[in-house]
Amino acid sequence: MYYGPFATSEDVSIISNQGERYVPLVDPYSAAVHMGHMASYRYALRYAYGKKILDLGCGVGYGSHFLASFGAAEVTAADADSIAIEYASKTYAHPSIQYVHFDATKPLPFPDQSFDFVFCSQVIEHVEDPFSFLKEIRRVLIYGNFCLITTPNKELFNPDPKTTPNKHHLSEMNFSEFEALGRRVFAKVKVNGIPQNCVLYNANKTLDLKINEDIVPEDYLMRTDNVSTCENLLMFAHTKASGKFEETLPSSLMEVAESLSPYFWDPTVKRWVILSKYPKTPIQGKVEFKPAIGKAITVFNSPYDNLYRVDIGLLNRGRFNIDIVLHKGATQRTPVMYHTVIAQAGKKLSIIFPPVKNSKGHEFFLELKGRYSIINRFTDRKNLPRFEFRDGELPLWTFHQLEV
């Protein structure tokens, strides 16, 4: 199995659970799904720093690894899916994480008052008895502390259950129902929301997600007003009526929690990275783009520091090696920063190089050329590399390593 950005959906179909199990490192990338899932973990990070926490329903472990990477003292990452836990143990291993498989039909396999903080995202809607489930969370939470539970808002994600039921969701709730459930178990409850605004309603009452280009990052900021209209509901539940929901994250790491950029763990470099799909800037009037003959150039701007990888789509890999030259500058006359020859199968051409420390705001000139002869151009055209072009431009992805 391929674990790095990006695997194909077929590579991870065994753990995708028909779309209910989010796997971050899958091509094609969905900004709506990734931003939504990571938004909840960003808020959990504010309260998990220095704590012994339970990530209940951890899935494939990307969020548990995020919390452990940025300061959670000890993370118990638990899930009822043994296949997801196996994947998490390999892809998101961390010295501060213990991955645990548990039986969802039985009480949680932890002693009373075991954890400083419990985080449970997008799980409660999957259980038959959410009241008993919440009581179990209360049981394993140390008295005087609180938990954070999230769920999709039924009124937005399933407005007409008679025609659009989600067979995976057994206990969907709206704002009022979610808040009332919390008050049955905990002494103090507040429910905030994340608008997301990623859902599109079709004429036949089915739902789709917005395409990446239409996602508005600011929609993934938590709000305390008009929560009933938010797509994602976040319940803060305290064991004490006088308790406070206090953040523990130091100011030096607050940028990680506040940033709305798409973060990923890249196991190939063992670093958290920022992904940015950047709109491609072709050289006008100098070079004609001819994807059919295996050549392309483009100029792109790096939106962040520590640029270390560029991915380009391939319509056809072909049988020839690809010569890659990357210049640090906007023209072919600028110094060559990286030069390599790649023979790579698959739909992506990944160019990985030593991180460029101060890359933010700088332009880079990229040349791509299949290593074939003039004769091959005419006699073996079907085996020439062909790059993915859109509207005469070369779309690409840039990856940047986080410094923190």
N, C-alpha and C positions, 0 to 999 in steps of 0.2 A: 504493500500500500504506500502511496505517495503522501507525504505529510506536509510538504511545504507549499507556500502560496504559488500557484493555486492548483489544488487537485481538481479533477473532473468530478461531476456529480456521481458518475458511475463508481469512482474510486471509494466513495464514502456512502454509497446507497444503503449499505448494511446497517449504518447507524443513523440514517436520516429520519427514520420513523415517519415516513410519508409527509415530510415537511414540518413536523412538530418538533423535531430535534435540530437545533441550529448548529451547523458546523462552519466556523468562520473561514477556513482555508479552502473554499470551494469556488470554482469558476463555473458560471459567471457570478461575480460579486454583486450582492444586493445591498445597496446603501441603506434602504429602508429597514431591512431585517437587522443588519449589523449595528446600525446606529441605535435602534430600539433596544437591543439586548445589552449593548455596552453602556447605554445611558444609565440603566439601573445599577450596573456594577460600579460606575463612576461615583454614584451617590453612596453606595455601600462602602466604598473605599474611605469616605470621609469619617466613618464610624468604626472601621475595622482595624485601623492602624494601632499596632501594639497589643492587639486583642487575640484571645483564643476564640476562633469563630467556627461556626458550622455553616457551610454552603450547602443547603439542603436542596437536592435536585440539581446537582452541578452539571449534568449533561456530560459533554466531552471535556470539560475542565478548563476552558479558556478563561472564564471569569475567576475561577479559583486561583489560577496562575497569576492573573492580573492583581488580585488582592495580596497574594503572597509576595509578588515581585516588588510591591510598593508599600510594604511595611506591616502587614498582618503578622503577628508573632507566630501563630500556629493555625493552620487551616485544615479542618476535617471536611473533605469534599465527598458528599454522599449522593448516590443515585440508585434507583431501583433497576436500572438497565445495566446488566453486566457487560454488554458489548461496548456501551459508552464508557464505562469505567476502564475497560481494557485499553481503549483508544486514548483516554485521558492519561493513563499511567505512562504511556509511551510518548505521546506528543507533548504533554504539559507536565512532565515530571518536575518537581521542585523540592528541595530539602525541607521546606516548611509545610508541605502538603502531604496528607495521608488520604488516599482515595479508598472509599468504603462502599461496598455493594450491600444494599439492605433489601429486605422483603417488604414491599409496600402494603401488604395485607396485615402486617404485624406492627406493634409499637416500635418506635425508633430504638435502635440497638445501643443507646447511650444512657449512662446513669443520670439521675436527677441532678439538675444544676451543674451541667458539664461545661457550658459555654458562656463567654462574656457577651457574645453577639451572635444572633442567628440571622442569616440572610436566605431568603427563599423566593426565587424569581420565576414567574410563569409556571408554577407547579400546582397551586391549590385548585385551579380550575380542572385539573386532571384527576382529582380524588373524589370518591363517592361521598365521603363524609367529611366536609371541610371543617366542621366544628371539632370533631375528634382529632383531626390533623393539627388544628391550631392549638388544641390543648396539649398535644405532644410537644409542640414547639415551646409552649409555655413551661412544660415540665423540665426540659433539658436546658432551659435558660436560667442562668444564675439570678437569684432574686436581687432586685435593685437595678437590673439592666433591661435592655429592650431589643426588639427584633425589627426587621424590615421585610415585609411581604409584598410582592407585586402580583398583579393579575391584569389581563386585558379587560377593558370595559365592555360588558355585554351589549350595551346599547349602541356601541359603535361597531364592534366586530361581528356581532350577530343580531342585527336589528329585527330580523324576521326568522326566528328559529324554526318555523314550520316549513320554510322553503330552503333555508341555508344552514342546516344544522352542522355543527362540527362534531363528528363522531368521537374525537379524542377528548373533547371537553365535557366533563360530567357535571360540573358545578360552576357554570359561568355566573358572574354577578355584576350588577351595576354599582354605582357609587354608594347608594344608600344601603344596599344589601351587604356590601363589603364592609362598610363602616359598622353596621349593626352586628355583623358576625364578630368583628374584632372586640367590640364592647362586651360581648357575652363572655369573653375569655380573659381579657386584659383590663387592668385598672385605668389605663390612660391610652387613648387612641387618637391619632390624627391621620387623615388620608389626604395626600397630595397627588398631583397628577403630572404626566408628561404628555403634551398634546400629540406629538409625533405627526399627525396629519398625513400619514402615509397610505391610508386606505382609499381606494377608488371604488365607488358603487356602480355596478353595471346595470343596464336596463333590465336584465333578467334576474336581478337581485343577488347576483354573485359578487364576490369581492376580488379585487386585484390590488397589487402594490404599485406605487409610483415608480417610475424609472429613476435611475440614479441621478440623472441631470435635473430632475424636478424636486429632489429632496432639499428641504430648507433646514440646515443644521440647528438654527435657533429654535425650531420646533421640539428639540430634544432637551430643552431646559425645563427643570421642574418648576411647577407653579402651585400656588396655594389658593388661587381664586378660580371660579368656574371649573372646578375639578370634575364635575359630572360630565363635562363635555370633552374631557381628555381621553385619549385612546388607551393609555396605560395608567393604572391606579397603583399608588405606592402607600402602603399602610405602615406607619410607625406605631408600634404597640409596646407599651411599657408595663412592667410588673408592679410599679408603684404609682399611685394617683398623683403624687407630688414629684414624680421623676422627670428628668430633663433629657431631651434627645441631644446630647452633647457630641460635637465632632472632636475627633482625636488626631486628625491628619495635620502634620506640621505645615507651616506656610511654604517650606521649601519644596513640598510635593503637591501643593494645592493646584498648580498648573495642570498636573496630570488629571485631576478630578474635574477641573473646569473646562479643559479643552474639548472642543467638539470635533476634532479631527479623528478620522478612523484609525484606531490603534489595532495592531495585530502582533501576535507573537510569531516571529519567524524562526522555526527550529533549525534552519540551515545556518544561521549566524548566531543563534541563541541570544537574541535581543528582541525587545519590544520595538516595533517600528511603526511609522506613520505611512499610510498608503494614500496616494493622491493620484486620481485619474486626471491627467492634465491635457487640456486642449492643445496640442500639436500646432505648431506654427510653421507652415511650409515656407521655403525660400521662393519668393515670387520673382519670376522673370529671369532666373538663373539656371535652374535645373528642372526639367520636365519629369514628373513622376511617372514611372513606367513599371507598375507592379508585375506586369506579365513577363518582364525579362529579368526579374530578380534583383532590381536595384531600387534604392530609396535613400533620400536624405531628408532630414528635418531639423529644425531648431526648436528647442523647448526651454522653458524657464523653470528653474527649481523652486518650488514654493516653501521648502524647509531646508534647514541645515542637514549635514550628514547624509547627503545623497549617496546611496551605495548600490542601487539596482534600478534597472529600467527593463520593463517587459513590453514586448511588441507582439501583436497578434499575427499568426501565420495562417493564410488560407491554404497554403501548400508548402510543406517543409522541403519537398524535393529530395534529390539524392546528392546534392552538392553541398560542400561546406560553405559557411557564410562568413565573409570577412567583415569585421566590425571595427570602426574607428570612432572614438569619442573625443571631441575637442572641447577644452574649457574656454568657450568663447562662441560668438555668434557666427563665425565664418570658418571656412576650411583652412584659412591661413593662420588661425590661432594654434597654440601648442597642443599637441596630441596628449591627452590625459590617459587614455587607455586604448590598447589595441589588442584584439584577440581574434581567433578563428574558432567558430563554433559549429559542431555537427550535432544537432539536437532534434530529436523526434518530438511529436506532439504539436499542440496548437499555439504554444507560446514560445517566444524567443526571449530567454532571460539573460540579461547582461549584468553580471555581478562583479564589482570592483571595490578596491579599498575606499572606505567612506571619505567623501569630500567634506571636510570639516565646516568650512564657511561657504556652503553652496546656495544658501537662501538668496533669492533674487538674481542669481547669475544665470546667464544663458549658456546652453551647451549645443554644440553642432554634432549631429550623429549621422554617420555614413554606414550604409548597409549594402553589401554586394555579394551575390553568389559567386563562388569560384568556379566558373565554367568558361569554356572557350567560345570563340565566335561560331565555330561549327556547331557546338552544343546548342547555341541560341536558336539555330534553325532546325536542327535534326532531333533535338531532345527537349522541346519546349515544355512538354507536360511534366518533366522532372526538374524544372527550374523552380527555385524558391519564389513564392508569391506572398507578399505582405498584405495585411488587412488594411485597406484604404477606405475612408469614409469621406465623401464629398471632396475628393481630391487631396485629402490630408491623411497623415499617418498618425492614428491614435496610439497613445502609449500610456503606461503606468509608471509612476516614479515611487520609489521606496526610500525612506529616510530613517536612520537609526535614532532612537531616543537617547538623549544624553543623561537623563536622570536615572 
